[in-house]
Amino acid sequence: MKNFALIGLAGFVAKKHVKCINQLKGNLVAALDKHDNVGFIDSIFPKCNFFKNESNFFSYVKNRNIDYVVICSPSYLHFNHIKRSLLSGSNVIVEKPPVIKFEDYKKILKLEKKTKKKCFCIFQLRLDKKLKKLKKDISQKNKNHNVNIKYFTYRGNWYFKSWKNTKNHSGGLLVNIAIHFFDILLWIFGDLKKIKITRKSESRVEGIIFLEKAIAKWIVSIEDSNNKNNGIKSKYYRIMKINKKIINFDKFNDLHLTNYKEIIKGNFHISEFVKIIKLLSVLK
Ligand SMILES: NC(=O)c1ccc[n+]([C@@H]2O[C@H](COP(=O)([O-])OP(=O)(O)OC[C@H]3O[C@@H](n4cnc5c(N)ncnc54)[C@H](O)[C@@H]3O)[C@@H](O)[C@H]2O)c1
């Protein structure tokens, strides 16, 4: 049985992680959060030790044989939490974006060498069956593809007051939300040549990305697309059109468990995401 500890237990994404740990028959030994609205844990891991103080949490984790510390804190805290977890003798599972600054990625590789522990990432979209098939098809062709991405994913008023809308904390809309499809584009269509932003507001960004094997036009928006006169009826409309084929991004929310299984096999190491981490530094 694997032992886990988790940072950011009271947040949105932590619940998906707790469910995965439970489904994998792991044990959540300890958790940290600034907030204590974490009662949901009682029905799943009633013995989980809960901390509000970071130093106490890491003192507990140290030498306790924790296989993975899972990091679900706000993105700007990831680097510090990864560093402290590795130094405490645990491997790491970190939510996207693993880090916001490229220098931090390089520091993590050094810390991994020093501690002999590893940092793995959640980028669940890479596990979508349709996207895996597309990657295989594209790898067999040498032509250039035309791609069009519309990523409308509504967020209410709260978002504008949250750390997610604070550039230094989340990296902004492109790093926090568009990261999912930028990672897929780099993964499938190869290296970045150039990226151009053609329109930008707090809630919507549009641009073109030039890659080794594709030119992709994209729009990412958290506006209520029902209110916009653009023919789109749903608040959530996330599609990628390649040549004339349409791929829907909407089902990828259920892929965390598959991502965990890959990590346990030793896949999804942070170095597999170096291209997207480099791109994030440009997008910030
Ligand atoms: N893979 C995905 O599809 C996906 C989806 C949502 C979020 N995420 C990522 O997960 C991370 C968390 O996002 P979220 O939506 O759960 O955010 P959230 O704001 O809902 O949760 C963050 C939690 O961290 C806690 N926290 C804040 N500062 C802390 C600190 N110093 N120490 C410990 N805990 C602290 C908060 O109290 C909160 O409970 C982000 O990096 C985000 O990008 C990934």
The ligand as a MOL file (V3000), in Angstrom:
LIG
                    3D

  0  0  0     0  0            999 V3000
M  V30 BEGIN CTAB
M  V30 COUNTS 44 48 0 0 0
M  V30 BEGIN ATOM
M  V30 1 N -5.5370 19.2140 -13.7950 0
M  V30 2 C -6.6120 19.9750 -13.7470 0
M  V30 3 O -7.5210 19.8540 -14.5660 0
M  V30 4 C -6.7380 21.0180 -12.6760 0
M  V30 5 C -7.9990 21.5210 -12.3420 0
M  V30 6 C -8.0690 22.4880 -11.3370 0
M  V30 7 C -6.9300 22.9410 -10.7000 0
M  V30 8 N -5.7110 22.4470 -11.0750 0 CHG=1
M  V30 9 C -4.4860 22.9350 -10.4160 0
M  V30 10 O -4.5230 22.5290 -9.0490 0
M  V30 11 C -3.9740 23.5340 -8.2010 0
M  V30 12 C -5.0250 23.9370 -7.1640 0
M  V30 13 O -6.1600 24.4560 -7.8420 0
M  V30 14 P -7.6190 24.4790 -7.1570 0
M  V30 15 O -8.5820 24.7870 -8.2430 0
M  V30 16 O -7.8300 23.2930 -6.3270 0 CHG=-1
M  V30 17 O -7.4490 25.7710 -6.2360 0
M  V30 18 P -8.2210 26.1110 -4.8930 0
M  V30 19 O -8.0160 27.5540 -4.6620 0
M  V30 20 O -9.6200 25.5770 -4.9610 0
M  V30 21 O -7.4530 25.2460 -3.7980 0
M  V30 22 C -6.1920 25.5630 -3.3200 0
M  V30 23 C -6.1100 25.1460 -1.8740 0
M  V30 24 O -4.7880 25.4240 -1.4050 0
M  V30 25 C -4.9000 25.9990 -0.1060 0
M  V30 26 N -3.7130 26.8060 0.1930 0
M  V30 27 C -3.4570 28.0950 -0.1250 0
M  V30 28 N -2.2620 28.4800 0.3560 0
M  V30 29 C -1.7620 27.3890 0.9870 0
M  V30 30 C -0.5620 27.1570 1.6880 0
M  V30 31 N 0.3740 28.1100 1.8320 0
M  V30 32 N -0.3720 25.9350 2.2190 0
M  V30 33 C -1.3190 24.9650 2.0820 0
M  V30 34 N -2.4640 25.1240 1.4190 0
M  V30 35 C -2.6870 26.3240 0.8840 0
M  V30 36 C -6.1740 26.8160 -0.1600 0
M  V30 37 O -6.6670 27.0980 1.1460 0
M  V30 38 C -7.0780 25.9080 -0.9690 0
M  V30 39 O -7.7850 25.0150 -0.1350 0
M  V30 40 C -3.5440 24.6650 -9.1200 0
M  V30 41 O -2.1960 24.5710 -9.4100 0
M  V30 42 C -4.3710 24.4490 -10.3970 0
M  V30 43 O -3.7150 24.9250 -11.5500 0
M  V30 44 C -5.6060 21.4850 -12.0350 0
M  V30 END ATOM
M  V30 BEGIN BOND
M  V30 1 1 1 2
M  V30 2 2 2 3
M  V30 3 1 2 4
M  V30 4 1 4 5
M  V30 5 2 4 44
M  V30 6 2 5 6
M  V30 7 1 6 7
M  V30 8 2 7 8
M  V30 9 1 8 9
M  V30 10 1 8 44
M  V30 11 1 9 10
M  V30 12 1 9 42
M  V30 13 1 10 11
M  V30 14 1 11 12
M  V30 15 1 11 40
M  V30 16 1 12 13
M  V30 17 1 13 14
M  V30 18 2 14 15
M  V30 19 1 14 16
M  V30 20 1 14 17
M  V30 21 1 17 18
M  V30 22 2 18 19
M  V30 23 1 18 20
M  V30 24 1 18 21
M  V30 25 1 21 22
M  V30 26 1 22 23
M  V30 27 1 23 24
M  V30 28 1 23 38
M  V30 29 1 24 25
M  V30 30 1 25 26
M  V30 31 1 25 36
M  V30 32 1 26 27
M  V30 33 1 26 35
M  V30 34 2 27 28
M  V30 35 1 28 29
M  V30 36 1 29 30
M  V30 37 2 29 35
M  V30 38 1 30 31
M  V30 39 2 30 32
M  V30 40 1 32 33
M  V30 41 2 33 34
M  V30 42 1 34 35
M  V30 43 1 36 37
M  V30 44 1 36 38
M  V30 45 1 38 39
M  V30 46 1 40 41
M  V30 47 1 40 42
M  V30 48 1 42 43
M  V30 END BOND
M  V30 END CTAB
M  END
